[in-house]
Amino acid sequence: MPFRGSSSLRRHPLRCFESVVAPPLFRSSGTNRSIIRYAHSNPLNHSGDVKKIEFADIGCGFGGLLICLSTLFPQKLMIGMELRDKVTEYVKERILALRAAHPGQYQNVSVVRTNSMKYIPNYFDKGQLCKMFFLFPDPHFKEKNHRRRVISPHLLDEYAYALQVGGVIYTITDVEELGDWMKTCLENHPLFEPVTEEELKADPVVELLHSASEEGQKVARNGGQTYRAVYRIASPM
Ligand SMILES: C[S@@+](CC[C@H](N)C(=O)[O-])C[C@H]1O[C@@H](n2cnc3c(N)ncnc32)[C@H](O)[C@@H]1O
């Protein structure tokens, strides 16, 4: 699903921060106004502690993974980062509809329209995240476009900064060459080590890599092969 740009994106230049359920919603007469004050209104926040986002789905597309993670990890705050304006809007509306249909749930998930490749460092503190997801990223086949890939040696430095020690990067693709690329980048990075097969079997998130996102479901429907690389931060930066 390569991003080709759109006139609507040109009309709305990217801003670093554009929270999912922030001001635009307040202009509507939505009945959720009182409960959705912030992108995350997890009831846990009301204790006075400000909880931080711990999961980030980079290039979240239509948000299928986030929706699954939200109920699987109700205590964790998570965010999807998505480049396309309309897709982000869709995810935003999807979250709001789920919140309305299931009061008290889905308060821990939000989405932001942003170019993650440029702005990740603006969003997260050092060691803030415990999981980052890169599900079926755009392959950018041509060599001159490899610099546009969301996994690269340079970007892994940024992800390593945002991840805590033990924090995990999950990647999956149906493009063998991209799978090799992501694995090689992770393997060659001094701060990452592979998560063992035994640990992967015990991790409930792993199954979701294949089944939860819209792209993953499409690949599964077509019987496509997938290439997974899951690595963790082994030592502090
Ligand atoms: C092939 S889709 C996969 C979507 C989703 N992860 C899934 O598995 O269904 C790749 C997504 O990454 C988004 N994307 C590409 N580059 C991005 C960037 N620099 N920042 C944020 N999102 C990006 C695209 O807009 C697209 O929605």
The ligand as a Gaussian input file, in Angstrom:
#p B3LYP/6-31G(d) Opt

LIG

0 1
 C        1.193000      -1.198000       3.817000
 S        0.476000      -0.174000       4.995000
 C        0.390000      -1.232000       6.462000
 C       -0.588000      -0.715000       7.468000
 C       -0.710000      -1.537000       8.758000
 N        0.538000      -1.568000       9.496000
 C       -1.195000      -2.927000       8.475000
 O       -0.439000      -3.883000       8.701000
 O       -2.352000      -3.067000       8.043000
 C        1.788000       0.937000       5.463000
 C        1.267000       2.141000       6.204000
 O        2.351000       2.927000       6.665000
 C        2.008000       4.289000       6.505000
 N        3.263000       5.049000       6.445000
 C        4.198000       5.018000       5.469000
 N        5.221000       5.845000       5.775000
 C        4.914000       6.393000       6.975000
 C        5.563000       7.339000       7.803000
 N        6.747000       7.880000       7.445000
 N        4.981000       7.717000       8.964000
 C        3.787000       7.184000       9.321000
 N        3.122000       6.280000       8.579000
 C        3.672000       5.887000       7.415000
 C        1.223000       4.312000       5.207000
 O        0.442000       5.461000       5.072000
 C        0.404000       3.033000       5.335000
 O       -0.815000       3.248000       5.971000

